[in-house]
Amino acid sequence: MASIKKRKLRGARYSVGVDEVGRATRKRASLSPRLRGGAGAPRYIIGIDEVGRGPLAGPVVVCAVAVPSTLARKGAMRPHSGMLWHTPHKRGGAVLVLRDSKKLSAKQREAWYAHLTKHPHIRYAIARVYPRQIERRNISRAANLAAHRAYTRVATMFHVSRFRFHTYLDGGLFLKDKQHSAALGAKTIVKGDEKIPAVSMASIIAKVTRDRMMKRLAKKYPGYGFEQHKGYGTRAHRAAVRRFGILSVHRKSFCEKLESRIV
């Protein structure tokens, strides 16, 4: 992968941002002729972000999104600002601003998710790591592993690796580890999900993906309230664990550490 950085294709340039989410997307549409390189080919940015670092239950999810730089600039998210991008709207015609997933409501995230995953010029991949691996590796290593998987998938599945590109990750996230991340030319940006639109996009896709997974777990394990707290250590979740016990989807060490602090 290190050779990717040095490869040029008539000025085409790609950037990469990564975010942790789930398994690789099955969206396999090929790049349009306009995005394959050649004269006037746009640059690309890949943004990567993670969701699920702190919960007591469920996976950590990372998403990597590859976006043409013409769409990835701040200010390019407004309606009619370019041929390739139109933002989803609220009722009444108000613009729905792209931002970090934590600063959007659930309905706003769903609107952006539908828009981003159906956009003809946006490519994304998801990777996830489950509690067993989180316990074995620790949460930071698990998140970084998922980031590297998502990065590799989006770079290879959609042939982004044929182009020169940049990679941006949200703060605290690396491609496998700091050294490997640096070797690939990736940059970790503090509050990248607020500063870099491609990372914000990855944050949204990762968040919606993980929330949907937790809602499915709520149906499988009724009584724990996963559809409400999404696995985070709320009072209701802790009470459910004490009443019903720890599940295989729980991070056992997280639960034990939290309970020891409370006692």
Secondary structure by P-SEA (a helix, b strand, c coil): cccccccccccbbbbbbbbbbccccccccccccccccccbbbbbbbbbbcccccccbbbbbbbbbbbcccccccccccccccccbbbbbccccccccccccccccaaaaaaaaaaaaacccccbbbbbbcaaaaaaccaaaaaaaaaaaaaaaaacccccccccbbbbbccccccccaaaaaaaccccccccccccaaaaaaaaaaaaaaaaaaaaaaaaccccccccccccccaaaaaaaaacccccccaaaaaaaaaaaac
